[in-house]
Amino acid sequence: MKRSMIILIHFNTWLSDPNNQTPWTKEWIDYRIGVFMKYTCRSFLAQTNQNFLALILYADATKPYVEEALAKHAKLPEHIRFIPFTAHRKHIYDYIQGTDEFYLTTMGSDDMYHHTMIEQLYAAKPRPETEVIINQLGYC
């Protein structure tokens, strides 16, 4: 059975409105991407199993600020992606093609996973009636 792991992070998608108005400033985005790189990204890179997709969703209107901030850091591996919020469903759909099941989890942009978190999810053996898995040992 082929399983996929997807992690969604809402970087700055709350408080945005459909008219592309956003309260997020360039300074806020620069700072928060720095925090993401220092904590969350390091957590992803330290995983004992790198077979996952991390989608960091940003408000579409902030794309220039996000791209400029990301350019100041090392290039992210292909499985860790900052993407506009409006593109996330296509990324998920494309990633899960050919899989029998997938796990979708969320985390904050300043959270850290235990280095075996992805491995723990792959090792899980849920019962057929299981709808949700709560990993209580997943955070640092």
C-alpha positions as CSV (number, residue, x, y, z in Angstrom):
1,M,0.0,0.0,0.0
2,K,1.4,3.4,-1.0
3,R,1.0,6.2,1.5
4,S,1.7,9.9,1.1
5,M,2.5,12.5,3.8
6,I,1.5,16.1,3.4
7,I,2.1,18.9,5.8
8,L,0.2,22.2,5.4
9,I,1.4,25.3,7.1
10,H,-0.7,28.5,6.8
11,F,2.1,31.1,6.8
12,N,0.1,34.2,6.4
13,T,-3.2,33.2,4.9
14,W,-5.4,34.2,7.9
15,L,-6.7,37.8,7.9
16,S,-6.4,38.1,4.1
17,D,-9.5,38.9,2.2
18,P,-10.7,38.1,-1.3
19,N,-9.9,41.6,-2.6
20,N,-6.2,40.9,-2.1
21,Q,-5.9,43.2,0.8
22,T,-3.5,42.0,3.4
23,P,-2.0,43.3,6.7
24,W,1.3,41.5,6.1
25,T,4.3,43.9,5.7
26,K,7.6,43.1,4.0
27,E,9.3,43.4,7.4
28,W,6.9,40.9,9.1
29,I,7.4,38.4,6.2
30,D,11.2,38.8,6.3
31,Y,11.2,38.1,10.1
32,R,8.7,35.2,10.0
33,I,10.5,33.5,7.1
34,G,13.7,33.8,9.1
35,V,11.9,32.1,12.1
36,F,10.6,29.4,9.7
37,M,14.1,28.7,8.4
38,K,15.7,28.6,11.8
39,Y,13.2,26.3,13.4
40,T,10.6,24.6,11.2
41,C,12.8,24.1,8.1
42,R,15.6,22.7,10.2
43,S,13.0,20.3,11.7
44,F,12.0,19.2,8.3
45,L,15.5,18.7,7.1
46,A,16.4,16.6,10.2
47,Q,13.6,14.1,9.6
48,T,14.8,10.5,9.4
49,N,12.3,10.0,6.5
50,Q,12.3,12.7,3.9
51,N,9.4,11.2,2.0
52,F,6.8,14.0,2.6
53,L,5.6,17.2,1.0
54,A,5.5,20.4,3.1
55,L,3.4,23.1,1.6
56,I,3.8,26.5,3.2
57,L,0.8,28.6,2.1
58,Y,1.0,32.3,1.8
59,A,-1.5,35.0,0.9
60,D,-1.4,35.5,-2.9
61,A,-1.0,39.3,-2.6
62,T,2.3,38.8,-0.6
63,K,4.1,36.8,-3.3
64,P,6.7,39.5,-4.1
65,Y,7.6,39.9,-0.4
66,V,7.7,36.1,0.1
67,E,9.9,35.5,-2.9
68,E,12.3,38.3,-2.0
69,A,12.6,37.0,1.6
70,L,13.2,33.4,0.4
71,A,15.9,34.6,-1.9
72,K,18.0,35.6,1.1
73,H,18.1,32.0,2.3
74,A,19.4,28.7,1.0
75,K,17.3,27.1,-1.7
76,L,14.7,24.8,-0.3
77,P,14.5,21.1,-1.4
78,E,11.7,20.3,-3.8
79,H,9.6,18.7,-1.1
80,I,9.4,21.9,1.0
81,R,7.5,24.5,-1.0
82,F,6.2,28.0,-0.3
83,I,3.2,28.4,-2.6
84,P,0.3,30.8,-3.0
85,F,-2.8,29.7,-1.1
86,T,-4.8,29.4,-4.3
87,A,-2.4,26.8,-5.6
88,H,-2.4,24.3,-2.7
89,R,-5.2,22.0,-3.9
90,K,-3.4,21.4,-7.2
91,H,-0.1,20.6,-5.4
92,I,-1.9,18.1,-3.1
93,Y,-3.8,16.5,-6.0
94,D,-0.6,16.1,-8.0
95,Y,1.3,14.7,-5.1
96,I,-1.2,12.0,-4.1
97,Q,-1.7,10.5,-7.6
98,G,-1.0,6.8,-7.5
99,T,-1.3,6.5,-3.7
100,D,-3.7,4.4,-1.8
101,E,-4.0,6.8,1.1
102,F,-2.5,10.0,2.4
103,Y,-2.0,11.6,5.7
104,L,-2.6,15.4,5.9
105,T,-1.3,17.2,8.9
106,T,-0.9,20.8,9.8
107,M,1.5,22.8,11.9
108,G,2.5,26.3,12.6
109,S,5.2,28.1,10.7
110,D,7.4,28.3,13.9
111,D,6.7,24.7,15.1
112,M,9.2,21.9,15.1
113,Y,8.6,18.2,14.7
114,H,10.5,15.5,16.5
115,H,13.1,14.1,14.0
116,T,11.2,10.8,13.7
117,M,7.7,12.3,13.2
118,I,7.3,11.3,9.5
119,E,8.8,7.9,10.3
120,Q,6.2,7.5,13.1
121,L,3.4,8.3,10.7
122,Y,4.6,5.8,8.1
123,A,4.9,3.1,10.8
124,A,1.3,3.7,12.0
125,K,-1.0,0.7,11.4
126,P,-4.5,2.2,11.6
127,R,-7.6,0.0,11.9
128,P,-10.0,0.2,8.9
129,E,-12.4,2.4,10.8
130,T,-9.7,4.9,11.8
131,E,-10.4,8.4,10.6
132,V,-7.9,10.4,12.6
133,I,-4.4,9.7,14.0
134,I,-3.2,11.9,16.8
135,N,0.5,11.6,17.3
136,Q,1.2,12.8,20.8
137,L,4.9,12.3,20.5
138,G,5.4,14.3,17.3
139,Y,6.4,17.7,18.6
140,C,9.8,18.7,20.1
